[in-house]
């Protein structure tokens, strides 16, 4: 089991959330449909690139904090 930090979890969560537009009132989201969804994540050497995901979310966070 790999150690996934909060930034990586945020990246994955955001990626999943972006899939919402595939669903509508007539095609509601369900646990079965969610299980069939393919979530594309960045990879490095055919493995999830957790470092990239972490750094990406940290940059996003810093941009938001800089605006405050």
N, C-alpha and C positions, 0 to 999 in steps of 0.2 A: 504494500500500500504506500502510495506516495504522499508526502506531506504537502497539502495544498493550503496556501495562506489566504487571508481575507481578500486580497486583491485578485487572486486567481479565481476565487469563488465569485467575486463581483463580475469579473469578465465573463465567466460561464453563465451566470445568472442573466446578465445583459444580453448575451447571445441567444439564450432561450427566450427571453422576453421579446426579442425582435421577431420571433416566429409567430407572435399573436396575429399579425395581419393575414395569416393563412386561414384563420378561423373567423366565422361570422355566426349570425343567429341561425341560419339554415345549416351551417356546418360547425356545430359547437365543439369546443375542445373537450376531450375526455381522456381518461387515463390510458386507454388503448391507443388513441391517436397520438398522445404524447410519447408513448413508448416506441411508436413507429417513426417518429421524427428523427431526421439525421441532423445532428448539431455539428457544424463544421468549426473546428478549432485550428489555430495555427500549429504547425508541426515542425519538428527538427529531427532529422534522421528517423522518420516514420514514428515518432513519439510526440505526444502533446508537448508543446513548447511553453511550459509553465513560466519560465523566466520572462519570455516575451509578454505573456498575458499580464504578469505582475507589473512589469515596467510600463506597459501601455496604460493600465489603470492608474498607476501612480502619476503618470504624466497628465492624464485627464483630471485627476484630483488636484494636482498643482495648478492647472489652468483655472479651475473653478476657484480655488483659494486665492489666486492672484487677482481675480476680479472683485473679491470682497474688500 
